Amino acid sequence: MKILLSPQVNPGKKITYQFTGEIITATFEGVTDVFDFSLMPDGEANQIETALSINPIINAVKENGSLSIELLNFIPEDATENEKFPVWMEV
């Protein structure tokens, strides 16, 4: 699975992620939700529901069995260059 942590400046807010295969566990403001993409067919995921107050899944696409997901990533105003300009990573 390829992940892109898409930056959004929001001081004091943080979303944490854990990855297990094609399952993403996201925690925001003490609430945790699990997103299981393991059975997702090729194509783009539509209307991903969440128990979180914000939806951390910006986009999810599976092409030829390869999953790519863009995730919301809150960063501080003084974020590092790597946080401001992320690259896709394999998890």
C-alpha positions in Angstrom: 0.0 0.0 0.0 1.3 3.4 -0.9 0.5 6.4 1.4 0.7 10.1 0.9 0.4 12.2 4.1 -1.3 15.3 2.6 -0.3 18.4 4.8 -2.8 20.9 6.2 -1.7 23.6 8.6 -3.7 23.2 11.8 -1.6 23.9 14.9 -2.4 21.8 17.9 -4.3 19.1 16.0 -2.8 15.7 15.3 -4.0 12.5 13.6 -2.0 9.4 14.2 -2.1 6.4 11.9 -1.2 2.7 12.2 -0.9 0.4 9.1 -1.4 -3.3 9.0 -1.5 -4.7 5.5 -4.4 -2.7 3.8 -5.9 -1.7 7.1 -5.5 1.8 8.4 -6.2 2.7 12.0 -6.6 6.5 12.6 -6.9 8.3 15.9 -8.0 11.9 16.2 -9.0 13.7 19.4 -9.1 10.4 21.4 -11.4 8.7 18.9 -10.2 5.7 16.8 -11.6 4.4 13.6 -10.4 1.5 11.4 -10.5 1.6 7.6 -10.2 -1.8 5.9 -9.3 -1.6 2.2 -8.4 -5.3 1.9 -11.5 -6.3 0.1 -11.7 -3.1 -2.0 -11.9 -3.9 -5.8 -10.0 -1.9 -8.4 -11.3 1.6 -8.7 -11.8 4.6 -6.5 -13.4 4.4 -3.0 -16.6 6.5 -2.7 -18.1 8.0 0.4 -15.9 6.5 3.1 -17.7 6.8 6.4 -16.0 7.4 9.7 -16.6 7.8 13.4 -14.1 10.6 13.6 -15.1 14.2 13.6 -13.1 14.7 10.3 -12.6 12.2 7.6 -8.8 11.5 7.3 -9.2 9.6 4.0 -8.8 12.2 1.2 -8.6 9.6 -1.6 -8.3 5.9 -2.0 -7.6 4.2 -5.3 -6.8 0.6 -6.2 -5.4 -0.1 -9.6 -4.3 -3.5 -10.8 -4.5 -4.6 -7.2 -2.1 -1.8 -6.0 -3.7 0.4 -3.3 -2.8 4.2 -3.0 -4.3 6.3 -0.3 -4.0 10.0 0.4 -4.4 10.8 4.1 -4.9 14.1 5.9 -1.9 15.2 7.9 -2.2 18.2 10.2 1.1 20.0 10.5 2.3 23.0 12.6 3.1 26.4 11.0 6.8 25.7 11.5 6.6 22.3 9.9 9.7 20.7 8.4 10.3 20.7 4.6 9.5 16.9 4.6 6.2 17.6 6.3 5.3 20.4 4.0 6.3 18.5 0.8 5.7 14.8 1.4 6.4 12.0 -1.0 4.5 8.8 -1.5 5.8 6.0 0.8 5.3 2.3 0.8 3.9 0.8 4.1 
